[in-house]
Amino acid sequence: MTAAADRSPAGGNAGSDSETLSDDPVVDIDMAAHVAMERALLPRSRPAMALAAGRRFVAARAPLLRSSLGSAILLGLRFVQARLISVWGLIIAAALCPPFVFAAFAVFSAIVNFVSTAALLRLEAVFFHNRDRHRLGLAFRLASVVGVGFLGLSAAVLAGLALFGWIAPAVAFIFLVSLAARSVLRLLWAEATAEGDFRAIGNSNVVQALIQPAIMLVLIWLVGPKALALFLADALGHVLAAGYLLRRRFSAVRVLVAPPLWSWRGLAEAAWRWRDAPRALLPAALLAYGFAIAPVLALPYAANTVLAAHVALSMRLLDMPTQMFGTVSIPIVLNRLRSYAGPRRRLWARLMTLALIAAATVLFSAIAFVLTFGEPLLADTHWEGIGATIALMAPFYAGLAVLGPLQEMATLSRQPFWQVAINAVALVAIVAVMGLSDALSPAMLEAIGLISILRTLMHTLFIWLHLGEAAEPAAEGFALSGAVR
């Protein structure tokens, strides 16, 4: 009761009033009611003061809110611009290269993306689990060390494969360069997203979209329409994008990796604190990506080479809006959810999930309709029929597009192993469908599209039920080890 009186608006008299309270419980109740009424019926000067304070609060934060919203919109516009540029380069390359070159490039791109997913052991996901810049720096340094070690191990493996003649030395070298560039981009994208620098992310995509198609066309002109030209263009495009982003984020990154901050003890403690990130988040990401590239790995064994080429080019074309969807939505979603915990995080997660599903449905339905409608333009060419193939593949990629942000949202949950189970079941299902199919066929494409949609719905249910079920400790950040026990 004394504490309540001390917090009353009575100012300096509150202390004396509390000392003269009667022991009679009726008097105490009357005093409590009086204090409550004082708080409810403020003096006339108080509403004006509160309104002025509210105006100052909004005025102080309005520029930040406008800046965040503007950066998010700019990120979307720049990524759309980047992908439109790269689409034109891809269409020109498709006219210059035979279909089997695209099949080979699709396999190369799928494998290097799969390997790059494991380069940081998914430690970059830890960046979004707390708002403490000290812990962000610790996680950034740990992820950097892990990435360097992973690239060293990859270089040794590729050298061994080239030495035994299992892979061409040039392909091994290009693979390593592409892997390193993708790993640096993954690290810097995560850091920029955590800090809300959407402009840098958008610009890096524009840089890659402007340069990579140009390099690809030049290499095709120099060495001919060979798969090696596409491999090298892919690697150089990612290297230049990583170089731009590193230059853009250099000041922020330099603070995180300053020499006085490094210590083996600190890295060891960070590795122990976040030891379950590789155990829970990495398997889920690898299973999810394995699901995404499973159709690509079946292409070399297809009996119908024309259909295989159509599927390879369809996947390449549909992969662009899928990447666009993820690159635009994931930074915005994670940056927003990072600020919330508990019921408020759950509410925002549900609203964002519904918005993501609606946006993906509209986007991929429109793509399927437009490309099917434009099918007569490709008559009497070796790409005739690709519109129908893209329409069949659209549900598969719509599920992938929504799953990207949903899976990143699920890393904020205290039950991270659930997404491992969902992705494992989905991967087993798609492999079973492909194994039971006699050959690559439209029916198989319909089946894998259905599985992709069902997997996305399962992730949606998981987000709906389990994200934000408990507030995360602000002081300690998010320790996966404590979360899964």
C-alpha positions in Angstrom: 0.0 0.0 0.0 2.9 2.3 0.8 4.4 1.6 -2.6 1.2 2.5 -4.3 1.0 5.7 -2.4 4.6 6.6 -3.2 3.8 6.3 -6.9 0.7 8.6 -6.7 0.6 11.9 -8.5 0.5 13.7 -5.2 4.2 14.5 -5.5 6.1 15.3 -2.2 3.0 14.7 0.0 2.8 11.1 -1.0 5.4 10.0 1.5 3.7 11.7 4.5 0.3 10.4 3.5 1.6 6.9 3.5 3.1 7.3 7.0 -0.3 8.4 8.4 -2.4 5.6 7.0 -4.6 4.0 9.6 -4.4 0.3 10.5 -8.1 0.1 9.9 -8.5 -2.0 6.7 -11.6 0.2 5.7 -9.5 3.3 5.7 -6.8 1.6 3.7 -9.3 0.6 1.1 -10.7 4.1 0.9 -7.2 5.5 0.4 -6.5 2.9 -2.3 -9.7 4.0 -4.1 -8.7 7.6 -3.7 -5.3 7.0 -5.2 -6.9 5.1 -8.1 -9.3 7.9 -8.7 -6.5 10.4 -8.7 -4.7 8.5 -11.4 -7.9 8.2 -13.5 -9.1 11.8 -13.1 -5.9 13.7 -13.8 -5.7 17.5 -13.4 -6.4 19.6 -16.5 -2.8 20.3 -17.1 -1.9 16.6 -17.3 -3.7 15.8 -20.6 -1.9 18.7 -22.3 1.4 17.5 -20.9 0.7 13.9 -22.0 -0.4 15.1 -25.5 2.8 17.2 -25.8 4.9 14.2 -24.7 3.1 12.0 -27.2 3.8 14.5 -30.0 7.4 14.7 -29.1 7.6 10.9 -29.0 6.1 10.5 -32.5 8.1 13.4 -33.9 11.3 11.8 -32.6 10.5 8.4 -34.1 8.7 9.4 -37.3 11.9 9.9 -39.3 13.1 6.5 -38.2 9.8 4.9 -39.2 9.8 6.7 -42.5 13.4 5.7 -43.1 12.7 2.0 -42.4 9.6 1.9 -44.5 11.3 3.7 -47.4 14.3 1.4 -47.2 12.0 -1.6 -47.3 10.1 -0.3 -50.3 13.4 0.7 -52.0 14.7 -2.8 -51.4 11.7 -4.3 -53.2 12.0 -1.9 -56.1 15.7 -2.4 -56.5 15.4 -6.2 -56.4 12.6 -6.1 -59.0 14.9 -3.9 -61.1 17.8 -6.3 -60.7 15.8 -9.4 -61.6 14.3 -7.8 -64.6 17.8 -7.0 -65.9 19.0 -10.5 -65.2 15.9 -12.0 -67.0 16.8 -10.2 -70.2 20.4 -11.5 -70.0 19.0 -15.0 -69.3 16.7 -14.8 -72.3 19.5 -13.7 -74.6 21.7 -16.5 -73.3 18.9 -19.0 -73.8 18.8 -18.0 -77.4 22.5 -18.4 -77.8 23.1 -21.6 -75.8 21.7 -25.1 -76.5 19.3 -26.6 -73.9 21.8 -29.1 -72.4 24.0 -26.2 -71.3 21.2 -24.8 -69.2 20.7 -28.2 -67.6 24.4 -28.4 -66.7 24.4 -24.8 -65.3 21.3 -25.6 -63.3 23.0 -28.5 -61.6 26.2 -26.4 -60.9 24.2 -23.6 -59.4 22.1 -25.9 -57.3 25.1 -27.7 -55.9 27.1 -24.6 -55.1 24.0 -23.0 -53.4 23.4 -26.1 -51.4 27.0 -26.2 -50.2 27.0 -22.5 -49.4 24.0 -23.0 -47.1 26.3 -25.0 -44.8 29.3 -22.6 -45.0 28.4 -20.6 -41.9 26.7 -23.6 -40.1 23.5 -21.3 -40.0 25.1 -19.2 -37.3 24.0 -16.1 -39.2 20.5 -16.9 -38.0 21.7 -16.0 -34.5 22.0 -12.4 -35.6 18.3 -11.9 -35.3 17.7 -13.5 -31.9 18.6 -10.5 -29.8 19.1 -6.7 -30.0 22.4 -6.6 -28.2 25.1 -5.2 -30.6 27.8 -6.9 -28.4 26.3 -10.3 -29.1 25.9 -9.5 -32.7 29.6 -8.8 -33.0 30.4 -12.0 -31.1 28.1 -14.0 -33.4 29.6 -12.3 -36.5 33.1 -13.2 -35.5 32.2 -16.8 -34.8 30.4 -17.1 -38.1 33.4 -15.6 -39.9 35.8 -18.1 -38.3 33.5 -21.0 -39.2 33.2 -19.7 -42.8 37.0 -19.4 -43.2 37.4 -23.0 -41.9 34.7 -24.3 -44.1 36.2 -22.7 -47.2 39.6 -24.2 -46.4 38.1 -27.6 -46.0 36.2 -27.2 -49.3 39.3 -26.2 -51.1 41.1 -29.3 -49.9 38.1 -31.5 -51.0 37.9 -29.8 -54.5 41.7 -30.2 -54.9 41.4 -33.9 -54.2 38.6 -34.3 -56.6 40.5 -32.5 -59.3 43.7 -34.5 -58.6 41.8 -37.8 -59.0 40.2 -36.6 -62.2 36.6 -36.6 -60.9 36.1 -32.9 -61.7 37.8 -30.6 -64.1 40.4 -28.3 -62.4 38.8 -25.2 -64.0 35.3 -26.2 -62.7 36.8 -26.9 -59.2 38.4 -23.5 -59.1 35.3 -21.7 -60.3 33.2 -23.7 -57.8 35.4 -22.6 -55.0 35.3 -18.9 -56.0 31.5 -19.0 -56.3 31.2 -20.7 -53.0 33.4 -18.1 -51.3 31.5 -15.2 -52.8 28.1 -16.7 -51.8 29.4 -17.3 -48.2 30.5 -13.7 -47.9 27.2 -12.4 -49.3 25.3 -14.6 -46.9 27.3 -13.3 -43.9 27.0 -9.6 -45.0 23.3 -9.9 -46.0 22.5 -11.2 -42.5 24.5 -8.4 -40.8 22.9 -5.7 -42.9 19.4 -7.2 -42.3 20.0 -7.3 -38.6 21.0 -3.6 -38.7 18.1 -2.7 -41.0 20.3 -1.5 -44.0 18.0 -2.7 -46.7 19.4 -0.2 -49.2 22.8 -2.0 -49.2 21.1 -5.3 -49.8 19.1 -3.9 -52.7 22.1 -2.2 -54.3 24.2 -5.4 -54.1 21.5 -7.2 -56.1 21.4 -4.4 -58.7 25.2 -4.6 -59.0 25.1 -8.4 -59.6 22.2 -8.1 -62.0 23.9 -5.4 -64.1 27.3 -7.2 -64.3 26.6 -10.9 -64.3 24.5 -11.0 -67.6 27.0 -8.7 -69.3 29.9 -11.0 -68.2 27.9 -14.0 -69.4 27.3 -12.6 -72.8 31.0 -11.6 -73.2 32.2 -15.0 -72.2 29.7 -16.7 -74.6 31.1 -14.5 -77.4 34.7 -15.3 -76.4 34.6 -19.1 -75.7 31.3 -20.0 -77.3 28.0 -21.3 -75.8 29.6 -23.5 -73.2 28.6 -24.3 -69.7 32.0 -23.1 -68.4 31.1 -19.6 -69.6 27.9 -19.6 -67.5 29.8 -21.1 -64.5 32.4 -18.3 -64.6 29.9 -15.5 -65.1 27.9 -16.8 -62.1 31.1 -16.8 -59.9 32.2 -13.3 -61.0 28.8 -11.8 -60.6 28.7 -13.0 -57.0 32.3 -11.8 -56.3 31.5 -8.3 -57.5 28.2 -8.2 -55.5 30.1 -9.3 -52.4 32.8 -6.7 -53.0 30.3 -4.0 -53.3 28.4 -5.0 -50.1 31.7 -5.3 -48.2 32.7 -1.8 -49.2 29.2 -0.5 -48.3 29.2 -2.2 -44.8 32.9 -1.8 -44.2 32.5 0.7 -41.3 29.9 -1.3 -39.5 31.8 -4.6 -40.0 35.1 -3.1 -38.9 33.6 -2.3 -35.5 32.4 -5.9 -35.1 35.8 -7.4 -36.0 38.1 -4.9 -34.3 41.3 -6.7 -33.1 40.8 -6.0 -29.4 37.5 -7.9 -29.5 39.0 -11.2 -30.6 39.8 -14.0 -28.1 39.8 -17.7 -28.3 37.9 -17.8 -25.0 35.2 -15.6 -26.4 34.8 -17.7 -29.5 34.7 -20.9 -27.5 32.0 -19.5 -25.2 30.0 -18.3 -28.2 30.3 -21.7 -29.9 29.1 -23.3 -26.8 26.2 -20.8 -26.3 25.0 -21.3 -29.9 26.0 -24.9 -30.3 22.5 -26.0 -31.3 22.4 -23.7 -34.3 24.3 -26.2 -36.4 22.3 -29.1 -34.8 18.8 -27.7 -35.4 18.9 -24.9 -38.0 21.5 -26.3 -40.4 19.8 -29.7 -40.9 16.5 -27.9 -41.5 18.1 -25.5 -44.1 19.9 -28.4 -45.9 16.7 -30.5 -46.0 14.8 -27.5 -47.3 17.3 -26.8 -50.0 17.6 -30.5 -50.9 13.8 -30.4 -51.4 14.2 -27.4 -53.7 16.9 -28.9 -55.9 15.6 -32.5 -56.0 14.0 -32.0 -59.5 17.3 -30.6 -60.8 19.2 -33.7 -59.7 16.7 -35.8 -61.7 17.3 -34.0 -64.9 20.4 -35.9 -66.1 18.4 -39.1 -65.8 15.4 -37.9 -67.8 14.5 -39.9 -70.9 12.9 -36.9 -72.6 15.8 -34.5 -73.1 13.6 -31.7 -74.4 11.3 -31.8 -71.4 14.4 -31.9 -69.2 15.7 -28.8 -70.9 12.3 -27.1 -70.5 12.2 -28.0 -66.8 15.8 -26.7 -66.3 15.0 -23.4 -68.0 11.6 -23.1 -66.2 13.3 -23.6 -62.8 15.9 -21.0 -63.7 13.2 -18.5 -64.7 10.9 -19.3 -61.7 13.9 -19.2 -59.4 14.2 -15.4 -60.0 10.8 -14.4 -58.7 11.3 -16.9 -55.8 14.6 -15.2 -54.9 13.0 -11.9 -55.4 10.2 -12.8 -53.0 12.6 -14.1 -50.4 15.1 -11.3 -50.6 12.4 -8.6 -50.3 10.4 -10.3 -47.6 13.0 -12.0 -45.3 14.9 -8.8 -44.3 11.6 -6.9 -43.6 10.1 -9.8 -41.7 13.1 -10.6 -39.5 13.9 -7.0 -38.8 10.3 -6.4 -37.7 10.0 -9.6 -35.6 13.4 -9.0 -33.9 11.8 -6.1 -32.1 9.0 -8.1 -30.6 8.5 -11.0 -28.2 5.7 -13.1 -26.7 2.1 -12.5 -27.8 3.0 -9.4 -29.9 5.5 -11.4 -31.9 2.9 -14.1 -32.4 0.4 -11.6 -33.7 2.8 -10.0 -36.2 4.0 -13.4 -37.3 0.5 -14.6 -38.1 -0.4 -11.4 -40.0 2.9 -11.6 -42.0 2.3 -15.3 -42.8 -1.1 -14.6 -44.3 0.3 -11.6 -46.3 3.1 -13.8 -47.6 0.8 -16.6 -48.7 -1.5 -14.1 -50.5 1.4 -12.3 -52.2 3.0 -15.6 -53.4 -0.4 -16.9 -54.7 -1.0 -13.7 -56.8 2.6 -13.5 -58.1 3.0 -17.1 -59.3 -0.5 -17.3 -60.6 0.1 -14.3 -62.7 3.4 -15.7 -64.0 1.8 -19.0 -65.0 -1.1 -17.2 -66.8 1.1 -14.8 -68.7 3.6 -17.4 -69.9 0.9 -19.8 -70.9 -0.9 -17.1 -72.8 2.4 -16.2 -74.6 3.1 -19.8 -75.6 2.3 -19.3 -79.4 5.3 -16.9 -79.6 7.6 -19.9 -79.2 6.1 -22.0 -81.8 8.5 -23.9 -84.1 11.4 -23.4 -81.7 13.1 -25.9 -79.4 11.5 -24.0 -76.5 7.9 -24.6 -77.7 5.9 -26.0 -74.8 7.9 -24.3 -72.0 4.8 -22.2 -71.1 2.9 -25.3 -70.0 6.0 -26.5 -68.1 6.3 -23.2 -66.2 2.6 -23.4 -65.3 3.2 -26.9 -63.9 6.2 -25.8 -61.9 4.6 -22.6 -60.6 2.9 -24.3 -57.5 6.2 -25.9 -56.6 8.0 -22.5 -56.6 5.1 -20.7 -54.9 5.6 -23.1 -52.0 9.3 -22.5 -52.0 8.9 -18.7 -52.1 6.6 -18.7 -49.0 8.7 -21.2 -47.2 11.9 -19.0 -47.3 10.6 -16.3 -44.9 8.6 -18.9 -42.9 11.6 -20.9 -42.2 13.6 -17.9 -41.1 10.7 -16.9 -38.9 10.7 -20.4 -37.4 14.3 -19.9 -36.2 12.9 -17.5 -33.7 10.8 -20.3 -32.1 11.7 -22.3 -29.0 11.0 -25.5 -30.9 13.6 -25.4 -33.8 13.7 -29.1 -34.3 10.1 -29.2 -35.6 11.1 -27.6 -38.9 13.8 -30.3 -39.3 11.0 -32.9 -39.0 8.7 -31.1 -41.5 11.5 -30.7 -44.1 12.7 -34.3 -43.7 9.2 -35.7 -44.3 8.7 -33.4 -47.3 12.1 -34.5 -48.8 11.3 -38.2 -48.3 7.9 -37.6 -50.0 9.3 -35.9 -53.0 12.1 -38.5 -53.4 9.5 -41.2 -53.2 7.4 -39.6 -55.9 10.3 -39.2 -58.2 11.4 -42.8 -57.5 8.0 -44.2 -58.2 7.6 -42.2 -61.5 8.8 -44.0 -64.6 10.3 -40.8 -66.0 10.1 -37.0 -65.8 6.6 -36.2 -66.8 3.9 -33.5 -66.3 2.2 -35.8 -63.7 5.4 -35.9 -61.6 5.6 -32.1 -61.8 2.0 -31.8 -60.5 2.8 -34.2 -57.6 5.9 -32.3 -56.5 4.0 -29.1 -56.7 1.3 -30.5 -54.3 4.0 -31.7 -51.9 5.6 -28.2 -51.9 2.2 -26.6 -51.0 1.5 -29.1 -48.3 5.0 -28.5 -46.7 4.4 -24.8 -46.7 1.0 -25.3 -45.0 2.7 -27.4 -42.3 5.2 -24.6 -41.7 2.3 -22.1 -41.6 0.6 -24.2 -38.9 3.9 -24.4 -37.0 4.3 -20.6 -37.1 0.7 -20.1 -36.2 0.9 -22.2 -33.1 4.4 -22.0 -31.8 6.0 -18.7 -32.7 6.0 -16.3 -29.8 4.7 -18.7 -27.2 7.2 -17.4 -24.7 9.2 -14.2 -24.3 12.9 -14.6 -25.0 15.4 -13.4 -22.4 16.6 -9.9 -23.3 19.8 -10.0 -21.3 21.1 -13.3 -22.5 19.9 -13.1 -26.1 18.6 -16.3 -27.6 20.4 -19.5 -26.6 19.2 -22.3 -28.7 20.7 -24.8 -26.2 18.3 -23.6 -23.5 15.4 -23.3 -26.0 15.3 -26.9 -27.1 15.5 -28.5 -23.7 
